[in-house]
Amino acid sequence: MRAYHVTIGGYDFDVTEQGPQTGPPVVLLHGFPQTAASWQAAARVLTAEGLRTIAPNQRGYSPGARPEQVASYHLAHLVSDVTGLLDALGLPSAHLAGHDWGAIVAWFAAAAHPERFRTLTAVSVPHPRATSEVLAGGGPDAEEQRRRSSYIRLFRMDGGKAEDVLLANNARALHDLFAPLPEGAILPHYAALSRRPALTAALNWYRAMDLKAFAALPNVRIPTTFVWSTEDAAVGRAVAERCARCVDGAYRFVELNGVSHWIPDQAPVEVARAVSDRVRSVES
């Protein structure tokens, strides 16, 4: 495992890399409230198959890339960080995988820059327009997804309300977000996000959300796999299955039974297999 810093747009990002330099490069994007450590177990499986994994702590999660303004966390900046990472490493293109918010960034990056990303594996969170369409359609599916997404209202509030709630009682609510993960899997992220400046930066991703951009995101044209788990508390089946309508390239839907939202932690072998299969579909 190699750890280093990369300067992108004047900010310093922490990056962890594994595997052979000559292997097909795969950028692994983490979600909220996690760090790049969430991909370590899956990365070990991928590197054993000869892939080169590159896992950055993204904007706000890297201490050297933590601007104060909410506008600095708009998706345009988050996507630019990913393409900037490729530029800094001298990579004309790479494979892309993302979990949770990392999946959202990956969807936007793949849609905007298909020439830079050979394949996409999105984990837990489907194409953002799929969610927008289900919510706009009304009926039981919309009501169910609205209930699952209700936490976002708190996370988007200004004035530090979400920080107060999540950090109260020694950050008990933040800790509980990770259920049912074991303590060892929680600690790296809990330690990083239980400090208020870091948590505020992470929550600014929600505060900078442009829901109109989510609803208008075009179809992704590169080969794509979407991995969803049946015990995901935040993402219902209706939006998971609608994702297929938002991909024009080769598409595969992988459903994991009995796994929670934290797929890379709970099912690292399965998610690594999904990533590897998608990479090999164009590399072989």
SULNORNOR-V443646 format. One record per residue. RES is the residue in one letter. PSI is psi in whole degrees, 0 to 359 (none if undefined). Layout:
res=[RES	RES]
psi=[PSI	PSI]
This chain:
res=[M	R	A	Y	H	V	T	I	G	G	Y	D	F	D	V	T	E	Q	G	P	Q	T	G	P	P	V	V	L	L	H	G	F	P	Q	T	A	A	S	W	Q	A	A	A	R	V	L	T	A	E	G	L	R	T	I	A	P	N	Q	R	G	Y	S	P	G	A	R	P	E	Q	V	A	S	Y	H	L	A	H	L	V	S	D	V	T	G	L	L	D	A	L	G	L	P	S	A	H	L	A	G	H	D	W	G	A	I	V	A	W	F	A	A	A	A	H	P	E	R	F	R	T	L	T	A	V	S	V	P	H	P	R	A	T	S	E	V	L	A	G	G	G	P	D	A	E	E	Q	R	R	R	S	S	Y	I	R	L	F	R	M	D	G	G	K	A	E	D	V	L	L	A	N	N	A	R	A	L	H	D	L	F	A	P	L	P	E	G	A	I	L	P	H	Y	A	A	L	S	R	R	P	A	L	T	A	A	L	N	W	Y	R	A	M	D	L	K	A	F	A	A	L	P	N	V	R	I	P	T	T	F	V	W	S	T	E	D	A	A	V	G	R	A	V	A	E	R	C	A	R	C	V	D	G	A	Y	R	F	V	E	L	N	G	V	S	H	W	I	P	D	Q	A	P	V	E	V	A	R	A	V	S	D	R	V	R	S	V	E	S]
psi=[134	129	134	175	144	132	123	119	32	359	149	120	138	132	138	131	142	158	174	141	333	355	159	125	136	118	127	117	127	170	197	141	66	176	183	341	339	340	358	314	315	323	324	322	317	318	332	338	9	10	152	113	139	112	103	148	117	182	128	331	328	125	329	2	61	70	156	330	136	321	338	352	16	150	332	322	321	320	318	327	322	314	327	326	315	316	316	329	2	31	115	332	166	166	154	134	142	146	139	233	329	327	320	313	319	319	313	320	317	322	322	331	62	340	344	345	123	321	165	133	110	132	124	317	121	177	128	329	332	316	316	319	320	316	324	340	344	184	186	322	318	318	319	314	325	320	316	329	6	334	335	329	316	315	334	352	140	170	5	14	314	320	317	316	313	332	354	150	53	40	39	316	323	314	319	342	335	358	137	33	149	161	320	328	335	321	315	321	319	316	322	323	352	358	131	315	320	318	319	316	318	319	336	340	317	317	335	1	136	98	333	324	324	313	338	0	126	169	149	135	348	160	131	141	136	126	124	149	143	338	21	121	340	337	117	169	325	313	327	315	334	342	326	330	348	12	125	337	184	138	140	137	121	121	125	120	137	13	141	189	333	63	312	331	317	332	58	325	316	318	325	321	320	317	312	316	319	319	312	338	340	343	333	none]
